[in-house]
């Protein structure tokens, strides 16, 4: 596959995988109101940063969940590497709506107030 094909594949996979990751983390941690967010570098297939919201007060649990999330993404071919001096943009997770269809739910409005 060419670099352009790799990038195009990653662009469509990243939001879907972030949505699946968020759903998985929420199912395994029903006591938490978890949200996933990520940043990516322009022109790169991986992620620059991964953010996990909803578990800020428990550093040990947050660390454990982040390790799981990073390993889960790596298993699916999504690397995470912040590159100094490179611009980034927000990757929004695709979330399942109550109707059962997958759609881009936009930014995490709840987090805009934080």
N, CA, C and O atoms as CSV, one atom per row, in Angstrom:
chain,resi,resn,atom,element,x,y,z
A,1,UNK,N,N,0.837,-1.176,0.000
A,1,UNK,CA,C,0.000,0.000,0.000
A,1,UNK,C,C,0.886,1.246,0.000
A,1,UNK,O,O,1.931,1.259,0.651
A,2,UNK,N,N,0.487,2.273,-0.710
A,2,UNK,CA,C,1.256,3.511,-0.738
A,2,UNK,C,C,1.016,4.319,0.527
A,2,UNK,O,O,0.088,4.033,1.284
A,3,UNK,N,N,1.847,5.321,0.757
A,3,UNK,CA,C,1.667,6.184,1.933
A,3,UNK,C,C,0.326,6.897,1.891
A,3,UNK,O,O,-0.316,7.074,2.927
A,4,UNK,N,N,-0.106,7.309,0.693
A,4,UNK,CA,C,-1.403,7.973,0.563
A,4,UNK,C,C,-2.538,7.033,0.944
A,4,UNK,O,O,-3.495,7.448,1.598
A,5,UNK,N,N,-2.439,5.767,0.540
A,5,UNK,CA,C,-3.472,4.792,0.890
A,5,UNK,C,C,-3.471,4.512,2.393
A,5,UNK,O,O,-4.531,4.394,3.008
A,6,UNK,N,N,-2.263,4.406,2.986
A,6,UNK,CA,C,-2.162,4.206,4.434
A,6,UNK,C,C,-2.816,5.355,5.183
A,6,UNK,O,O,-3.556,5.149,6.146
A,7,UNK,N,N,-2.530,6.573,4.724
A,7,UNK,CA,C,-3.083,7.753,5.388
A,7,UNK,C,C,-4.597,7.807,5.235
A,7,UNK,O,O,-5.308,8.119,6.190
A,8,UNK,N,N,-5.092,7.506,4.042
A,8,UNK,CA,C,-6.541,7.533,3.810
A,8,UNK,C,C,-7.237,6.490,4.682
A,8,UNK,O,O,-8.302,6.762,5.238
A,9,UNK,N,N,-6.646,5.300,4.808
A,9,UNK,CA,C,-7.204,4.247,5.649
A,9,UNK,C,C,-7.221,4.674,7.108
A,9,UNK,O,O,-8.213,4.474,7.809
A,10,UNK,N,N,-6.124,5.260,7.561
A,10,UNK,CA,C,-6.026,5.701,8.953
A,10,UNK,C,C,-7.030,6.807,9.253
A,10,UNK,O,O,-7.615,6.837,10.335
A,11,UNK,N,N,-7.234,7.720,8.298
A,11,UNK,CA,C,-8.179,8.823,8.508
A,11,UNK,C,C,-9.582,8.317,8.758
A,11,UNK,O,O,-10.324,8.904,9.546
A,12,UNK,N,N,-9.956,7.230,8.094
A,12,UNK,CA,C,-11.302,6.692,8.305
A,12,UNK,C,C,-11.348,5.769,9.515
A,12,UNK,O,O,-12.394,5.645,10.152
A,13,UNK,N,N,-10.243,5.126,9.842
A,13,UNK,CA,C,-10.222,4.197,10.977
A,13,UNK,C,C,-10.137,4.893,12.327
A,13,UNK,O,O,-10.769,4.449,13.285
A,14,UNK,N,N,-9.378,5.964,12.421
A,14,UNK,CA,C,-9.134,6.577,13.733
A,14,UNK,C,C,-10.412,6.981,14.455
A,14,UNK,O,O,-10.562,6.623,15.623
A,15,UNK,N,N,-11.348,7.707,13.834
A,15,UNK,CA,C,-12.574,8.057,14.560
A,15,UNK,C,C,-13.381,6.833,14.977
A,15,UNK,O,O,-13.927,6.796,16.080
A,16,UNK,N,N,-13.459,5.834,14.104
A,16,UNK,CA,C,-14.212,4.621,14.423
A,16,UNK,C,C,-13.554,3.885,15.587
A,16,UNK,O,O,-14.240,3.464,16.520
A,17,UNK,N,N,-12.229,3.728,15.541
A,17,UNK,CA,C,-11.525,3.028,16.615
A,17,UNK,C,C,-11.608,3.783,17.932
A,17,UNK,O,O,-11.746,3.164,18.987
A,18,UNK,N,N,-11.527,5.105,17.891
A,18,UNK,CA,C,-11.671,5.886,19.127
A,18,UNK,C,C,-13.065,5.706,19.722
A,18,UNK,O,O,-13.214,5.619,20.941
A,19,UNK,N,N,-14.080,5.649,18.869
A,19,UNK,CA,C,-15.436,5.397,19.345
A,19,UNK,C,C,-15.580,4.017,19.952
A,19,UNK,O,O,-16.225,3.853,20.987
A,20,UNK,N,N,-14.975,3.011,19.306
A,20,UNK,CA,C,-15.012,1.650,19.856
A,20,UNK,C,C,-14.280,1.580,21.186
A,20,UNK,O,O,-14.737,0.922,22.121
A,21,UNK,N,N,-13.133,2.265,21.268
A,21,UNK,CA,C,-12.365,2.293,22.513
A,21,UNK,C,C,-13.176,2.931,23.628
A,21,UNK,O,O,-13.233,2.402,24.738
A,22,UNK,N,N,-13.802,4.065,23.339
A,22,UNK,CA,C,-14.612,4.745,24.347
A,22,UNK,C,C,-15.756,3.844,24.828
A,22,UNK,O,O,-16.023,3.765,26.027
A,23,UNK,N,N,-16.419,3.176,23.905
A,23,UNK,CA,C,-17.509,2.260,24.259
A,23,UNK,C,C,-17.006,1.124,25.134
A,23,UNK,O,O,-17.649,0.763,26.119
A,24,UNK,N,N,-15.858,0.560,24.777
A,24,UNK,CA,C,-15.264,-0.524,25.553
A,24,UNK,C,C,-14.891,-0.068,26.962
A,24,UNK,O,O,-15.187,-0.757,27.938
A,25,UNK,N,N,-14.241,1.093,27.069
A,25,UNK,CA,C,-13.846,1.608,28.382
A,25,UNK,C,C,-15.066,1.903,29.250
A,25,UNK,O,O,-15.063,1.625,30.449
A,26,UNK,N,N,-16.101,2.464,28.646
A,26,UNK,CA,C,-17.324,2.753,29.403
A,26,UNK,C,C,-17.992,1.474,29.886
A,26,UNK,O,O,-18.478,1.418,31.016
A,27,UNK,N,N,-18.021,0.441,29.040
A,27,UNK,CA,C,-18.650,-0.827,29.418
A,27,UNK,C,C,-17.898,-1.489,30.566
A,27,UNK,O,O,-18.513,-2.090,31.446
A,28,UNK,N,N,-16.584,-1.384,30.563
A,28,UNK,CA,C,-15.769,-2.012,31.605
A,28,UNK,C,C,-15.694,-1.167,32.871
A,28,UNK,O,O,-15.261,-1.653,33.916
A,29,UNK,N,N,-16.109,0.090,32.786
A,29,UNK,CA,C,-16.035,1.013,33.929
A,29,UNK,C,C,-17.345,1.790,34.042
A,29,UNK,O,O,-17.350,3.010,33.877
A,30,UNK,N,N,-18.458,1.103,34.322
A,30,UNK,CA,C,-19.760,1.780,34.330
A,30,UNK,C,C,-19.904,2.841,35.416
A,30,UNK,O,O,-20.814,3.667,35.353
A,31,UNK,N,N,-19.028,2.830,36.402
A,31,UNK,CA,C,-19.092,3.821,37.465
A,31,UNK,C,C,-18.482,5.157,37.050
A,31,UNK,O,O,-18.589,6.139,37.783
A,32,UNK,N,N,-17.843,5.202,35.877
A,32,UNK,CA,C,-17.195,6.425,35.403
A,32,UNK,C,C,-17.922,6.982,34.187
A,32,UNK,O,O,-18.523,6.230,33.420
A,33,UNK,N,N,-17.869,8.288,34.012
A,33,UNK,CA,C,-18.413,8.951,32.834
A,33,UNK,C,C,-17.223,9.278,31.923
A,33,UNK,O,O,-16.757,10.417,31.890
A,34,UNK,N,N,-16.737,8.278,31.191
A,34,UNK,CA,C,-15.509,8.400,30.410
A,34,UNK,C,C,-15.755,8.969,29.021
A,34,UNK,O,O,-16.764,8.683,28.377
A,35,UNK,N,N,-14.794,9.789,28.576
A,35,UNK,CA,C,-14.774,10.321,27.225
A,35,UNK,C,C,-13.356,10.214,26.686
A,35,UNK,O,O,-12.391,10.428,27.420
A,36,UNK,N,N,-13.228,9.885,25.412
A,36,UNK,CA,C,-11.939,9.790,24.747
A,36,UNK,C,C,-11.828,10.938,23.760
A,36,UNK,O,O,-12.802,11.295,23.098
A,37,UNK,N,N,-10.651,11.508,23.666
A,37,UNK,CA,C,-10.351,12.552,22.703
A,37,UNK,C,C,-8.923,12.336,22.216
A,37,UNK,O,O,-8.101,11.775,22.941
A,38,UNK,N,N,-8.623,12.771,21.003
A,38,UNK,CA,C,-7.270,12.588,20.474
A,38,UNK,C,C,-6.882,13.745,19.570
A,38,UNK,O,O,-7.730,14.465,19.042
A,39,UNK,N,N,-5.584,13.899,19.409
A,39,UNK,CA,C,-5.009,14.852,18.466
A,39,UNK,C,C,-4.154,14.069,17.488
A,39,UNK,O,O,-3.558,13.054,17.846
A,40,UNK,N,N,-4.096,14.550,16.239
A,40,UNK,CA,C,-3.257,13.919,15.224
A,40,UNK,C,C,-2.458,14.986,14.501
A,40,UNK,O,O,-2.882,16.138,14.403
A,41,UNK,N,N,-1.302,14.593,13.996
A,41,UNK,CA,C,-0.495,15.490,13.169
A,41,UNK,C,C,-1.033,15.470,11.746
A,41,UNK,O,O,-1.473,14.429,11.257
A,42,UNK,N,N,-0.999,16.605,11.093
A,42,UNK,CA,C,-1.380,16.664,9.691
A,42,UNK,C,C,-0.447,15.771,8.881
A,42,UNK,O,O,0.771,15.818,9.057
A,43,UNK,N,N,-1.019,14.954,7.990
A,43,UNK,CA,C,-0.237,14.114,7.099
A,43,UNK,C,C,0.336,12.858,7.709
A,43,UNK,O,O,1.141,12.182,7.067
A,44,UNK,N,N,-0.050,12.517,8.935
A,44,UNK,CA,C,0.459,11.314,9.612
A,44,UNK,C,C,-0.711,10.371,9.905
A,44,UNK,O,O,-1.802,10.834,10.237
A,45,UNK,N,N,-0.501,9.059,9.786
A,45,UNK,CA,C,-1.589,8.115,10.006
A,45,UNK,C,C,-1.895,7.804,11.479
A,45,UNK,O,O,-2.988,7.324,11.780
A,46,UNK,N,N,-0.980,8.059,12.385
A,46,UNK,CA,C,-1.189,7.748,13.800
A,46,UNK,C,C,-1.806,8.907,14.549
A,46,UNK,O,O,-2.409,9.802,13.957
A,47,UNK,N,N,-1.645,8.879,15.862
A,47,UNK,CA,C,-2.123,9.947,16.726
A,47,UNK,C,C,-0.942,10.677,17.348
A,47,UNK,O,O,0.135,10.105,17.515
A,48,UNK,N,N,-1.148,11.932,17.686
A,48,UNK,CA,C,-0.134,12.707,18.398
A,48,UNK,C,C,-0.329,12.566,19.907
A,48,UNK,O,O,0.642,12.456,20.656
A,49,UNK,N,N,-1.578,12.569,20.343
A,49,UNK,CA,C,-1.898,12.447,21.763
A,49,UNK,C,C,-3.248,11.753,21.917
A,49,UNK,O,O,-4.112,11.828,21.043
A,50,UNK,N,N,-3.402,11.082,23.044
A,50,UNK,CA,C,-4.673,10.475,23.424
A,50,UNK,C,C,-5.051,11.039,24.781
A,50,UNK,O,O,-4.223,11.095,25.690
A,51,UNK,N,N,-6.305,11.459,24.917
A,51,UNK,CA,C,-6.793,12.015,26.182
A,51,UNK,C,C,-7.954,11.179,26.690
A,51,UNK,O,O,-8.801,10.724,25.921
A,52,UNK,N,N,-7.973,10.989,27.994
A,52,UNK,CA,C,-9.040,10.252,28.651
A,52,UNK,C,C,-9.621,11.149,29.736
A,52,UNK,O,O,-8.916,11.558,30.659
A,53,UNK,N,N,-10.905,11.449,29.618
A,53,UNK,CA,C,-11.580,12.325,30.576
A,53,UNK,C,C,-12.578,11.525,31.392
A,53,UNK,O,O,-13.173,10.566,30.902
A,54,UNK,N,N,-12.753,11.927,32.635
A,54,UNK,CA,C,-13.739,11.294,33.502
A,54,UNK,C,C,-13.126,10.482,34.622
A,54,UNK,O,O,-13.850,9.869,35.406
A,55,UNK,N,N,-11.807,10.464,34.713
A,55,UNK,CA,C,-11.130,9.702,35.764
A,55,UNK,C,C,-9.932,10.499,36.298
A,55,UNK,O,O,-8.920,9.924,36.699
A,56,UNK,N,N,-10.060,11.798,36.296
A,56,UNK,CA,C,-8.959,12.677,36.683
A,56,UNK,C,C,-8.541,12.529,38.145
A,56,UNK,O,O,-7.370,12.724,38.469
A,57,UNK,N,N,-9.464,12.192,39.021
A,57,UNK,CA,C,-9.166,12.162,40.455
A,57,UNK,C,C,-8.442,10.903,40.929
A,57,UNK,O,O,-7.870,10.896,42.019
A,58,UNK,N,N,-8.459,9.850,40.135
A,58,UNK,CA,C,-7.829,8.580,40.523
A,58,UNK,C,C,-6.662,8.316,39.573
A,58,UNK,O,O,-6.837,7.715,38.513
A,59,UNK,N,N,-5.476,8.767,39.962
A,59,UNK,CA,C,-4.310,8.698,39.079
A,59,UNK,C,C,-3.905,7.265,38.747
A,59,UNK,O,O,-3.496,6.988,37.620
A,60,UNK,N,N,-4.014,6.355,39.707
A,60,UNK,CA,C,-3.654,4.959,39.456
A,60,UNK,C,C,-4.592,4.317,38.432
A,60,UNK,O,O,-4.148,3.630,37.512
A,61,UNK,N,N,-5.879,4.548,38.604
A,61,UNK,CA,C,-6.857,3.987,37.670
A,61,UNK,C,C,-6.721,4.625,36.294
A,61,UNK,O,O,-6.822,3.944,35.273
A,62,UNK,N,N,-6.493,5.933,36.271
A,62,UNK,CA,C,-6.298,6.638,35.001
A,62,UNK,C,C,-5.100,6.066,34.258
A,62,UNK,O,O,-5.169,5.830,33.051
A,63,UNK,N,N,-4.003,5.843,34.973
A,63,UNK,CA,C,-2.800,5.279,34.370
A,63,UNK,C,C,-3.075,3.890,33.799
A,63,UNK,O,O,-2.645,3.571,32.691
A,64,UNK,N,N,-3.781,3.079,34.552
A,64,UNK,CA,C,-4.116,1.719,34.109
A,64,UNK,C,C,-5.001,1.760,32.856
A,64,UNK,O,O,-4.786,0.986,31.923
A,65,UNK,N,N,-5.981,2.645,32.832
A,65,UNK,CA,C,-6.871,2.768,31.679
A,65,UNK,C,C,-6.131,3.307,30.456
A,65,UNK,O,O,-6.377,2.864,29.334
A,66,UNK,N,N,-5.230,4.256,30.670
A,66,UNK,CA,C,-4.445,4.794,29.550
A,66,UNK,C,C,-3.528,3.725,28.967
A,66,UNK,O,O,-3.394,3.631,27.747
A,67,UNK,N,N,-2.895,2.916,29.817
A,67,UNK,CA,C,-2.037,1.829,29.325
A,67,UNK,C,C,-2.849,0.851,28.490
A,67,UNK,O,O,-2.409,0.421,27.424
A,68,UNK,N,N,-4.036,0.501,28.975
A,68,UNK,CA,C,-4.913,-0.383,28.217
A,68,UNK,C,C,-5.288,0.247,26.881
A,68,UNK,O,O,-5.207,-0.407,25.841
A,69,UNK,N,N,-5.701,1.523,26.904
A,69,UNK,CA,C,-6.143,2.211,25.683
A,69,UNK,C,C,-5.026,2.285,24.643
A,69,UNK,O,O,-5.260,2.041,23.460
A,70,UNK,N,N,-3.819,2.620,25.081
A,70,UNK,CA,C,-2.684,2.720,24.160
A,70,UNK,C,C,-2.371,1.357,23.551
A,70,UNK,O,O,-2.158,1.252,22.343
A,71,UNK,N,N,-2.343,0.314,24.379
A,71,UNK,CA,C,-2.070,-1.037,23.874
A,71,UNK,C,C,-3.163,-1.477,22.904
A,71,UNK,O,O,-2.872,-2.085,21.874
A,72,UNK,N,N,-4.407,-1.177,23.224
A,72,UNK,CA,C,-5.537,-1.548,22.366
A,72,UNK,C,C,-5.414,-0.885,20.999
A,72,UNK,O,O,-5.625,-1.529,19.971
A,73,UNK,N,N,-5.071,0.412,20.987
A,73,UNK,CA,C,-4.899,1.124,19.715
A,73,UNK,C,C,-3.694,0.593,18.933
A,73,UNK,O,O,-3.763,0.437,17.714
A,74,UNK,N,N,-2.601,0.319,19.628
A,74,UNK,CA,C,-1.413,-0.218,18.957
A,74,UNK,C,C,-1.713,-1.558,18.293
A,74,UNK,O,O,-1.241,-1.819,17.186
A,75,UNK,N,N,-2.488,-2.405,18.956
A,75,UNK,CA,C,-2.882,-3.688,18.373
A,75,UNK,C,C,-3.661,-3.513,17.082
A,75,UNK,O,O,-3.692,-4.415,16.245
A,76,UNK,N,N,-4.285,-2.369,16.916
A,76,UNK,CA,C,-5.079,-2.081,15.724
A,76,UNK,C,C,-4.345,-1.180,14.737
A,76,UNK,O,O,-4.942,-0.654,13.798
A,77,UNK,N,N,-3.041,-1.008,14.960
A,77,UNK,CA,C,-2.205,-0.279,14.008
A,77,UNK,C,C,-2.181,1.223,14.172
A,77,UNK,O,O,-1.713,1.928,13.278
A,78,UNK,N,N,-2.675,1.737,15.295
A,78,UNK,CA,C,-2.692,3.176,15.537
A,78,UNK,C,C,-1.623,3.512,16.571
A,78,UNK,O,O,-1.779,3.208,17.754
A,79,UNK,N,N,-0.543,4.135,16.125
A,79,UNK,CA,C,0.539,4.524,17.036
A,79,UNK,C,C,0.257,5.907,17.614
A,79,UNK,O,O,-0.544,6.672,17.076
A,80,UNK,N,N,0.931,6.209,18.715
A,80,UNK,CA,C,0.775,7.512,19.367
A,80,UNK,C,C,2.163,8.092,19.575
A,80,UNK,O,O,2.976,7.552,20.324
A,81,UNK,N,N,2.418,9.215,18.889
A,81,UNK,CA,C,3.731,9.857,18.995
A,81,UNK,C,C,3.585,11.358,18.755
A,81,UNK,O,O,3.192,11.786,17.670
A,82,UNK,N,N,3.899,12.136,19.759
A,82,UNK,CA,C,3.875,13.586,19.634
A,82,UNK,C,C,5.185,14.044,19.020
A,82,UNK,O,O,6.261,13.724,19.524
A,83,UNK,N,N,5.092,14.788,17.935
A,83,UNK,CA,C,6.273,15.269,17.232
A,83,UNK,C,C,6.407,16.772,17.464
A,83,UNK,O,O,5.512,17.546,17.125
A,84,UNK,N,N,7.523,17.168,18.040
A,84,UNK,CA,C,7.761,18.569,18.376
A,84,UNK,C,C,7.718,19.450,17.130
A,84,UNK,O,O,8.273,19.107,16.086
A,85,UNK,N,N,7.045,20.594,17.267
A,85,UNK,CA,C,7.001,21.581,16.200
A,85,UNK,C,C,6.001,21.291,15.095
A,85,UNK,O,O,5.936,22.039,14.119
A,86,UNK,N,N,5.224,20.231,15.221
A,86,UNK,CA,C,4.238,19.873,14.192
A,86,UNK,C,C,2.845,20.299,14.635
A,86,UNK,O,O,2.496,20.166,15.807
A,87,UNK,N,N,2.056,20.805,13.707
A,87,UNK,CA,C,0.677,21.180,13.995
A,87,UNK,C,C,-0.181,19.941,14.176
A,87,UNK,O,O,0.082,18.892,13.586
A,88,UNK,N,N,-1.208,20.078,15.000
A,88,UNK,CA,C,-2.124,18.971,15.275
A,88,UNK,C,C,-3.562,19.418,15.060
A,88,UNK,O,O,-3.860,20.612,15.029
A,89,UNK,N,N,-4.437,18.448,14.914
A,89,UNK,CA,C,-5.869,18.713,14.831
A,89,UNK,C,C,-6.623,17.674,15.638
A,89,UNK,O,O,-6.095,16.602,15.933
A,90,UNK,N,N,-7.858,17.995,15.993
A,90,UNK,CA,C,-8.696,17.147,16.834
A,90,UNK,C,C,-9.265,15.990,16.027
A,90,UNK,O,O,-9.746,16.179,14.909
A,91,UNK,N,N,-9.208,14.791,16.598
A,91,UNK,CA,C,-9.881,13.620,16.020
A,91,UNK,C,C,-11.083,13.332,16.906
A,91,UNK,O,O,-10.931,13.074,18.100
A,92,UNK,N,N,-12.255,13.375,16.335
A,92,UNK,CA,C,-13.475,13.135,17.097
A,92,UNK,C,C,-13.888,11.672,17.003
A,92,UNK,O,O,-13.940,11.117,15.906
A,93,UNK,N,N,-14.178,11.047,18.126
A,93,UNK,CA,C,-14.632,9.648,18.084
A,93,UNK,C,C,-16.019,9.541,17.449
A,93,UNK,O,O,-16.873,10.406,17.639
A,94,UNK,N,N,-16.219,8.475,16.702
A,94,UNK,CA,C,-17.562,8.151,16.212
A,94,UNK,C,C,-18.258,7.430,17.353
A,94,UNK,O,O,-17.699,6.515,17.959
A,95,UNK,N,N,-19.490,7.853,17.641
A,95,UNK,CA,C,-20.225,7.256,18.759
A,95,UNK,C,C,-21.528,6.654,18.265
A,95,UNK,O,O,-22.129,7.140,17.307
A,96,UNK,N,N,-21.956,5.594,18.927
A,96,UNK,CA,C,-23.229,4.952,18.601
A,96,UNK,C,C,-24.355,5.780,19.213
A,96,UNK,O,O,-24.376,6.033,20.417
A,97,UNK,N,N,-25.268,6.187,18.381
A,97,UNK,CA,C,-26.451,6.900,18.866
A,97,UNK,C,C,-27.459,5.873,19.382
A,97,UNK,O,O,-27.329,4.683,19.095
A,98,UNK,N,N,-28.427,6.306,20.117
A,98,UNK,CA,C,-29.434,5.392,20.660
A,98,UNK,C,C,-30.180,4.658,19.555
A,98,UNK,O,O,-30.693,3.562,19.782
A,99,UNK,N,N,-30.248,5.246,18.362
A,99,UNK,CA,C,-30.924,4.598,17.244
A,99,UNK,C,C,-30.139,3.459,16.632
A,99,UNK,O,O,-30.669,2.736,15.789
A,100,UNK,N,N,-28.892,3.277,17.031
A,100,UNK,CA,C,-28.108,2.154,16.548
A,100,UNK,C,C,-27.253,2.455,15.332
A,100,UNK,O,O,-26.541,1.572,14.853
A,101,UNK,N,N,-27.300,3.680,14.816
A,101,UNK,CA,C,-26.457,4.024,13.674
A,101,UNK,C,C,-25.226,4.757,14.169
A,101,UNK,O,O,-25.275,5.478,15.166
A,102,UNK,N,N,-24.124,4.565,13.466
A,102,UNK,CA,C,-22.888,5.240,13.845
A,102,UNK,C,C,-22.882,6.607,13.179
A,102,UNK,O,O,-23.148,6.727,11.983
A,103,UNK,N,N,-22.579,7.627,13.953
A,103,UNK,CA,C,-22.522,8.973,13.409
A,103,UNK,C,C,-21.504,9.791,14.177
A,103,UNK,O,O,-21.183,9.480,15.324
A,104,UNK,N,N,-21.007,10.819,13.555
A,104,UNK,CA,C,-20.059,11.703,14.222
A,104,UNK,C,C,-20.865,12.635,15.106
A,104,UNK,O,O,-21.649,13.451,14.622
A,105,UNK,N,N,-20.662,12.502,16.411
A,105,UNK,CA,C,-21.425,13.293,17.368
A,105,UNK,C,C,-20.783,14.644,17.640
A,105,UNK,O,O,-21.268,15.395,18.486
A,106,UNK,N,N,-19.693,14.971,16.932
A,106,UNK,CA,C,-19.056,16.266,17.100
A,106,UNK,C,C,-18.168,16.326,18.319
A,106,UNK,O,O,-17.784,15.298,18.877
A,107,UNK,N,N,-17.847,17.531,18.726
A,107,UNK,CA,C,-16.940,17.710,19.851
A,107,UNK,C,C,-17.621,17.325,21.157
A,107,UNK,O,O,-18.843,17.200,21.232
A,108,UNK,N,N,-16.815,17.144,22.157
A,108,UNK,CA,C,-17.337,16.786,23.474
A,108,UNK,C,C,-17.789,18.053,24.175
A,108,UNK,O,O,-17.013,18.680,24.896
A,109,UNK,N,N,-19.045,18.434,23.965
A,109,UNK,CA,C,-19.563,19.684,24.509
A,109,UNK,C,C,-19.427,19.755,26.010
A,109,UNK,O,O,-19.218,20.836,26.560
A,110,UNK,N,N,-19.540,18.624,26.689
A,110,UNK,CA,C,-19.398,18.585,28.140
A,110,UNK,C,C,-18.018,19.081,28.543
A,110,UNK,O,O,-17.868,19.740,29.572
A,111,UNK,N,N,-17.012,18.767,27.738
A,111,UNK,CA,C,-15.634,19.123,28.077
A,111,UNK,C,C,-15.323,20.583,27.769
A,111,UNK,O,O,-14.331,21.115,28.266
A,112,UNK,N,N,-16.158,21.246,26.952
A,112,UNK,CA,C,-15.915,22.651,26.622
A,112,UNK,C,C,-15.952,23.539,27.866
A,112,UNK,O,O,-15.353,24.614,27.889
A,113,UNK,N,N,-16.659,23.078,28.899
A,113,UNK,CA,C,-16.802,23.876,30.109
A,113,UNK,C,C,-15.637,23.672,31.068
A,113,UNK,O,O,-15.466,24.460,31.999
A,114,UNK,N,N,-14.836,22.640,30.863
A,114,UNK,CA,C,-13.720,22.337,31.786
A,114,UNK,C,C,-12.593,23.309,31.575
A,114,UNK,O,O,-11.568,23.222,32.252
